[in-house]
Amino acid sequence: MKTFIIIGAINALLSVGLGAFGAHGLEGKIPDKYLETWKTGVTYQMFHSTGLILIGLLLGKFPASSLLNWAGWLMFIGIILFAGSLYILAVTQIKVLGAITPIGGVAFLTSWLLVIIAAWKWM
């Protein structure tokens, strides 16, 4: 429980910092297309940081849930692969890195599906 709340809070903190860096440090230094890519990474990181905190809270109520544990780890992996690949893509403009992003998206989708199944099963 505590692990996902902490990981979620750290990612929310990083999301705010990375958003500020993008708005103030990257504006005018990278093309607008890649600034939007950066913003997409920040947005998804923040949404899924909140999701990690939610999973941590749900684990407080259902501590033996392997579904929620898997959901949390997949959501964290999704943040790393999805948002991380977008951040690297934005600053390097190496387009092949965009191929990693959908893997993170699948991790996000799978984690939310596991949350739905856990809710259906225990609530």
N, C-alpha and C positions, 0 to 999 in steps of 0.2 A: 504494500500500500504506500508506504512512505517513499519508496524508491521512485515510483511513477509521479508522485506529487512533486518531488524534488527535481526529477528530470524535466517535467513539464514546466516548472517555475524557471529553471535555468534556461530552457529553450525560449520561454516568453521573454526573459531578460535579454537574451541574445537577439531575439527578433526585434525588440525595440531598438537596441543598439545598432543592429544591421540596417534597420529602416532609416535611422537617423544618419548613419554613414552614407547610405545610398542617396538620401535627399541632399545632404550637405557636402559629402566628400566626392561623390561620383558624378553629380550633375554637371554637365558641360565637359566632362572628361571621357565619357563613353557615349556612343550613339543612343538616341532616345529609345530605339528598339531594345537595346540591352539594358537600359535603365528600367524599362517596363518588365523585362525578364527578372531583374533583381527584385522589383516590387512584388512580382508574383511569388518568388521564393519567400519573401518576408511574410506575405499574407498567408500562405499555406503553412509556414512554420508557426505562426501565431495561432491559427485555427487548431492545429494539431497539438500544440503545446497545451491548449485548453482541453483538448481531448485526453491527453495524458493525465492531466489533473483530475478530470472526471473519472477516468479508469482507476486512478489511485483511490478516489473516494468510494467508488463502487467496490473495490477490493476490501475496503474497511467494513462493508456490509456483507460481502460474500468472499471471505478470505481464501477459501479453498478452490476458487474458480480458476482452472487452468485456461479456460476460454478467455477470461479477462487478462490473465498473465500474458498469453500469446498476443492478445490485442495490443497490450501496452508495448511489448517489445517490437511488434510489427509497426506500430505507429512511430516509435522512435527511429527504427530503421528507415521508414518512409521519409521522415524529416531529413535524415542524413542524405539519403539518395535523391529525393525530389528537390528539396530546397538547396541542399549542398551542390548538386549538379547545376542548378540554375545560377547560383552565386558564382561558381567557377566559370560557367559559360559566359556570364555577363562581363566578367573582367578579362577573360582571355579571348573571348569570341571564337573559341574552337568549337565549331558546330557539332562535331561528332559527340561531344559531351552530352548533347541533348538526347542521345540514345539511352542514357542512364535514367533520365527523368521518369519515363513511364514505368520503370521497375519500382521506383518509389511510389508512384501513383497506385500501382497494384497492391503494394504493401499497405497504403492508406485504405484502399477499398476493402481489403481483406480484414484489416483491423476493425473497421466499422461494422462489417458483417459479423464478426465474432462478438462485438458488443451487442448487436441485435439478437443474436442467438442466445447469449447469456441472459439478456433481459427477458426474452421469451421463456427461457427455461426456469428462471428463478423469481421472476416478479409476477 
